[in-house]
Amino acid sequence: MKRKRLGEIFRDEGLISEEQLQAALEKQKTEKGLRIGEVLVAMGAVTAEDVAQAIWQQRQIPYVDLDNYALDPKVIELVPEKIARAYLALPIFKIGNALTVAMADPLNVIAVDDLRSKTGCEIETVISTEEKIVRCLENYYRMDESITQLIGDVARGESEGGAAKGGDDASVDTEAPMIKLANLIIQQAVRDGASDVHIEPTEDDVKVRYRIDGVLQEIKKIPKTLHEAIASRFKVWAEIDIAKKRTAQDGRFFAGADGKQIEVRLSTFPTIYGENLVMRILDPTATILELKTLGLPPAIFDPYIKLVKATQGMVLVTGPTGSGKTTTLYATLDTVRDPALNIITIEDPVEYRLEGIRQTQVNPQGGVTFATGLRAIVRQDPDVIMVGEIRDLETAQMAVRASLTGHVVFSTLHTNDAPGSITRLLDIGVEPFLISSGVTGVLAQRLARTVCRSCKEPYVPSEEDLEQFGIAERAKGRTFFRGRGCQGCRFSGYRGRVGIYELLLVTDPIRDLINQRSSDTDIRKAALKTGDLRTLYRDGLEKAVKGVTTLEEISRIVHLKGE
């Protein structure tokens, strides 16, 4: 049987008309070297996906949708990056000596022969679109080629003109690629959605790690000989002393990434192997998330809204560093924002700018602390006050007193759970009667990684696992979900994060316990009994049961405590 031509397949499938086909054939005659599929895509008559599907039908070459395919980095590494990019070829799996490669043009016999020669494997081809193959290659190789090239440039500069020292003493030959390397590290971090960049010297090399979805991931290793140069480059940008290498320093700078200005806060710390650098990535232009999108369940969302929209009272948001407290506070401010209200904040630092809200930043050198800033704010006729963090007795007392005099006050504390915030205030010296009268509620939170949607798959946990989480009867035989790992989630099985929440309502029974200086354990037990506390663990388990996250992730971030 005669094989159909691609154009005929498109026409017979109703994707193009006979007139479009003839027009494409005429265009192909004038633009030699183009295939009919490429011409039709350029005309906008079909998509690259349509072409891949048609080749599958014509040549019986399987089509693979790489967006929903789990790939193994070890298999990808079998093909050198330059070869993969040149031929738009992505190795996807290997069985025995047979390597299956997704290609945009699987009919390119020269490419197939070259792949066979480079890998020593028999090559079996499947087809995918150029766009998806390029995206996968970018995702996997990311900085490797550019950094490797830049490292080579820097090394050559060193051998020709001495080691780069950064600043005015650095050689021009070394400085230029070092600037590019530093820029690339920041730009890639922004593209990958990293919150922090770590430059970590070891005995033999320097690790570059990104914190993505709350977990550190190693991105690249840099030769130890370049550590001083890269550290100096970031310190120059942050305008801190490059000569001080045995003292911790802090600074900040702005960098361009994806067409916007990103604020980077740099912290240096001396170690036995050299200066450790950590950079926090802040996007002042980022869109503030709405409170309803953060993952608060209705049983917490509804009473929390009542608390924050009251006419007075203090609402605390608590949790460890990196638990999303700032995001929740900004979303809360966005929720209560109203032209009729005077809302003022004192923050360290101001991470996002909110229209219609007067924001100021702590500046110890200028005499502006949380306490002094709050003292000035209460004289500015505020309706709502946000204090970035309660760190001392003076700030705590002023914040609570403000909440008793017709103001709504939001702030944060670093405690593990909601009841712990009450005892923390007691411990730093706030009188019980002030806490019981001023504090109306405490929201504790964590951030849990969510199951990757691209590689999400069902599974049934063992009875032992369910027993460990105390839900053996409730969830026996129930289907849960986990990610098997794909390029979209970097084979972690997780992509994105969701909040896990705990809300303590300060009702009369809780106020009585506060006035008695009761422990957080007693407050927790009483609140569970009266229904005034919905716990982190309960919210986490419910999200795991719904397939939003996993039992393992909840176990990692939340501890069972007095349920």
N, C-alpha and C positions, 0 to 999 in steps of 0.2 A: 504494500500500500504506500502510495506517495505521501511523503511527509508534508504537512501544511507549512506554509511560510508564516512568519510571525505576523505580518500585516493581515493575512487572511484569518488568522486566529482572532486578532483584535476585532476585525470586521464581523466575523461569524458570532463572536460573543456579544456583539452589540456595543462594543466600547468605542468604535469609530464608524463613520459612514464610508461608503465607497468613494465619495468625493474627497474625504480626508485622506484615505489611503492613496489615491492617485496623486494628490497634492504632495504627500510625503515622498512618494516614489520620484516625482519630478525634482523635488528639493534634494533628494539623495544623489541624483545625477550631477547636480551642480556643486555639491559639497562632498567630494570623494573622500572616502575613508570613514565616513559615518555609517553606522548600521541603521536599519529601518527603525529599530526601537529607540535609538538615540534621537533620530529625527522627530519621531512622534512625541517623545518626551519634551523636546525643545519647542514643539508646536503647542504643547499643553494639552494634547489630545489624550494622552495616557500618562500614568505615573510610572516611576521606576519599579514600584511594587508590581504593577500590571505586567511590565516587561519580564520581571523575574518569574512571575506565575506562568506567563506564556511560554517561556523557555522550558520550564518544568513540564508543561503539557506537550511541547514540541519534541524535546530531546529526552524526556523521562529523567531529567536531572532533578533530584529532590530540592524543594524550596525550604529554607529554614528562616523562621522569624527570630532574629537574634535578640529582640527585645524580651522574648519569653524563653530564652535558652540559657541553661546553666553551663558555664564554661570553666575550664580548669586552667589556672595561670601556668602550671607546669607544662601543659600541652602547648599553650600559646608560645612559650619560650623556645619551643623546638624550631621555630622559624625566626631568623634574625629580623629585627624590626624594619631595616631598610628594605629587605625583600618583601615583607608583608605589606609595607606601604606602597612599594613600586607596583606590585601585582594586585593590590587590594584583596589580599588573601588572609583569611583568619582561621588558624587551626582550631577545631572545636572539640574533637575527641580522638583518642588513639586506642585501637584494639589490636593487640599483637604488634605486627609491623605495619599495619594499615593506618595511615593518618588521614582523617577526614578534614577537608579544608573548605570553608565557605568562601566563595569567590563572586565578585561582581560579574566577571567574565570567565565562566568555567570552560569555555570553548578555546581559550588561549593555550594551545598545546606547548608553546615555548615556556610559558609561566609554569605549567604543570611539570614539565621536564626539569626546569630549574629547581622547583620545590623538591622534586624527587632527589636531585643531586645534592642539595643543601642539607636535607634531613636524613637521607639514607632510608627513607620509608617509601612504601607504596602509597601513592596519593589517590584518594577517592574524593571527588568534588561534589559539592552541593552549591546551590545558588542562593544569594541574598542580595539586598540592594546595596549600592555603593555607599549611600548615606549611613546605613546601619553598620556596615563594616568599618567605615571611617570612625564612627562614634565609638565603636568597641575598641579600635586601635588607640584612639585618643585616651579612652578611659583606662586601658591597661598600661600603655607605655608612658602616658602622661609626660612627666618631666624627664624621663630617662635620657632620651636622645639629646635634648637641649642641654641638660645639666652635664651630661658626659662631654659634650662638645665644649661647653664653657669651662669645665674643669680642665680639659686639655689646653684651652687657651690660657687659663691662669697659670697652669704648670709651665707652659712654654715661656710665659712672661717672667716667671720666677727664675727659670734657668738662664734666661737672657739678661735679666736686669735685677735679680735679687728678690728676696721674699717681699710680698706686699704687706705693708703695715697699715693701710687705710689712711684716710685724711690727707694732709698735704705731703706726707712722706711717701705715699704710694706711687709706684711707677705708673705711667700712663698705660703701658702695655698690659699691666695686670689689673689696673683699676677698672677699665672699661668692661671687660667680661665679668668682673666681680660685681659690678653694679647690676649687670644683666642677670646674673645668678641670683642676687638678693631680690631683685624685682620679681623674677620668675617664681621664687619660693612663696612670696606673698600672693602673687596673682593666682597661682595654682591652689593655694589654700582657700582663697575666696571662691574660686570655681567649684571646689570640692565641698564647700559649705562647712569648712573647719572653723571652730571657735577659737582655737589656739594653735600656735606654731611653736614647736620645741626644737632648739638647736642644742644637742647634747654631746659633749665631747667624751670619748672613752679613751682607753689606753692606746687603741690602735687606729681609730677613725672617729668620725663625727656623724651622729645619727640626726636625720631630719624627720621629725614626727608631727603629724597633725592630730588634733583631737576632733574627731567626727562623731556626731551623735553621742557625745560623752565618753568615747573610748579612744585612747591613743593608738594610732596606726603608723607603723614605720613606712616612710615614703622613699627615702633614699639615704645612702651612706656617702659621705664626702671624705676625701683624704684628710688625714690629720694635719698635713702641712698647710691646708687652707683654712684651718679653724680660726687663727688669729685674724686673717684678712676678712673673713665673712663676719666675724664678731665685730670687728672695727667698723665695717660698712654700716651695719645696723646701728651701732652706737653713734656714728657720725650723723646719721639721719635723725636719731632721737636727741641729738645735741647734748650728749653726756660725755664725760671725760674718757677718751679712749686710752689714756695712760693708766687709769685706775683699773687694775685687773684683780685685785684682792679685796675689793669692797663691793658690796651689793649696790646697784644703782637702778633708778627708775627714770623713764622718759617716754616720750611719745613722738610719733611722726605721722604724716599722711602719705598714702600711696595710691596710685591710680590702678584700678582693676575693673575690667568689664565696663569701662566708660563712666565710672563714678569714683569719687574720692573716699577711700577707706581710712578710718583712724586706726592706728596700730599702737598699742601700749606695750612698751618694752620693759622687761625686768631682767637684770643680770644678777648672777650669783656665782661666787668663786667656788670651784671644786678642785679636787686633787689633780684632775686632768685638764683644767682650764675653765674658762667662763661658760656657765650654762645660761642660755638665753631662752626666755619664754615670752612670746608675743601674743597678746589678746587682740583679736580682730573685731572691730566695731564698725558697723555700717550706720552712720547717723541718718541716712535717708531711707532705711528699711521701713517697710510698712508695719505699723503696729497691729498685732494680731487682735482679733475681737475676742472678748472673754468667752463667748459661747463656743469658740473653735478650739479652746485649749484642752478640752477633754473633761471638764467638770461634770460629773453625773447630776441629773436633776435634783437628787436628794441633797446635794451640796450646793449646786448652782443657785437654786431658788432662795434658800436662806442667806447665802452669801450676798446676793444682790440686795436683799432687804437690809443687811448690815451696812453695806457701802453706800446705800442711798438714804440712810438715816440722816437726821439733822445734827447729831453729835455722837461721839463715841470713838474708841480707838480700835482699829482692826489691824492685827499683826499677820504678816506672811512669814513663815519660817521654814527652814531647811538648810542643808549644807551648801557650801559653795558649788555653783554649777547646777543647782536644782531648778532653776527657772523662776526664782523669786522676782527678779527685775522684770521679766516679761509679764508676769502676772500683775505686778504693780502698775506697769504702763497700760496694760489692757483694762485694769480697774479704773485708772484715771480717765482713759478714753471713754469708758462706760458712763462715768458720772459727769463728764465734761458738759458744761452748759453755759451759754453766754450770761446767764443770770448769776453765776457763781464765780467767786474769786478763788482760783486754785493756784497754790504756790508750792514749789518743791525745793528741797535742799538735797543735793545728790553728790555722790563721789564714785565715778564721774557722771556727768549727764551723757547717757548713752544714746538716747533718741530725743528728737525735738518734737514737742507737741504744740500744735497751733492753739492759741487761746489760753495757754497755761504759762505762768511765769516760773521759769526754771533757773536755779542758780547752782553753782558748783562749789564744793568744799575747796578752800585754798588756805592751808595752814600757814604758808609764808605770808599771806596777807591778813592773817588773823581770823579767817572764816572757817570755823569748825561746825559740826552738826549743832552743837550747843549754842554757839554765838549766832549762827544763821537762824536757828529756830527762835531765838530770843527776838531777833529783828523781824522775823516773819509774822509773829503774833501781833506786832504793831502795824501790820499792813492790811488790817481788816479782812483776814482770809475766811472763807467758808470751809475750804478743804485744804489740808496740809499733808504733804508727803515728805517724810524724813527717810532718806535712803537706808539708814541702818542705825539701830540703837547700840552704842558701844560703851556708854558710861552712865553713871548715876545721874549726872546733871541733865543729859539729853533725855533719859528715860523719864525723869520727874517732870520736866517741862512738857514733854509730849503728852503724858497722861493728864497733867493739869489742863493743857489746852483742850483735850477731849472732854473735859468736864465743864468747859465754859462756852459751849455752843459751837464747837468746831468738830469736824470729822477729821481724824488723823489716821494716816496709813504709814506703816513702817515695817521693817524686817528685823529678824533675830536669827542667829545661827544656833538652832536647836534641832534635835532629831525628830521631835514630834510636837503636836500642839500643846499637850499638857506641860511639856518641858519648858515652854515659853513662860508660863506663869511662874514656875519655880526659878527660872533664870532672872526674871524681874525682881523676885524676892531676894535672890542671892546677891544682886548688885546693890541692894539697899532701898528699893522702892517700898514704901509702906503698903501693907496689905489692903487697907481701906481705899487707897488710891487705885490700886489694880482692880479690885472688885467693883469699884464705881465707874472707872473709866474704860477698861477693856471690855468690848462687847463680843468679840470673837477672834479665834486664831485659826488661820488656814495653813496647814503644813503640806509640803509637797515634795515630790521627787520627779525625775524625768525617766521614763522607761522607753527603751528602743521599741519601735513598732515593727511587726513582721513585714518583710519586703513583699509588696504586692505582685512583683514580677515573677517571683519564684515561690509564692505561698503554696503550701501543700497541707492536706489534712493528715492527722495521725491520732492514734488513740493511746494516751499515756498508760503506763502499767499501774496496777492497783497500788504498788509500793510508792510510786511517785505521787499518786493522788493522796495516799495516806500521809505522806510527808507534809503535804500542804493542808491537811485537815479537811479535804473535800471528797473523800473516798465515796461516801454515800451519795452526795449531791451530784457528782460528776461521773459516776461509774458508767463506762461504756459511751461516754459523750465524746464527740469528735473535737479535737483541738487543732490549732494550726501552727506551723512553723515555716521558716524559709529554708529551702535546700541550698541556697547560695547561687548567685548569678553575678554577671558583670555590673549590673545596676547597683548592687549592694556590696560590691567588692568581696563577695563570697562569705559575708558575715551572716546572711539570713535576715538582717535587719536593715531598715531604711527609714529614717525619720524618727521622731520621738513624740511621745504624748505624756501629758501630766498625770500623775497619780496623786490623789488628794485626800486630806483628812481635815475635817472641820470640827472645831470645838466651839459650841455656843456657851457663852457665860451667862447661865441662868441663875435663879436664886439658890438652888442647891450647890452649884459650883461656887457662887460668891461666898456662901457660908464656909466652904472648905478653904477658900483663899484667905479669908479673914482669920482662920485657925492655923494658917501657915502649913497646910497639909502638903504631903509629898506629891510629886507628879503621878506616882503609882496610885495613890488614893484618889486623886482627881480623875485619873483615867478610869478606874473601876466604877466610880460613882457616875461619871458621864456615860459610860456604856450602859449602865443600869437604867438611867433616866432617858436614854436616847438622845443625849446632847452631844454625842461624839460618834462620828462615822469615820472609821479608821483607814489609814493608808493601805493596810493589808487587804481589807475588804474591797476597796476600790480596785486594787491591783488584780486580785483574783477575778473580779467581775470582768475586767478588761481582757484577762487571759482566756476566760471561758468564752468570751465573744470573739476571740481570734484577733484582737487588736495587738496583743503582745503575747509573750510566752510565760509559762510557769517559771522557767529558768531565769528569765529576766526579772520577774518580780522577786524571786528568791535572792537575786544579786543586789537589789536596791532597797528591799524592805525586809525587816525582821519581824517575825511573829511576836507580838507583845500583848499579853493580857486580853486576847480576844474572848 
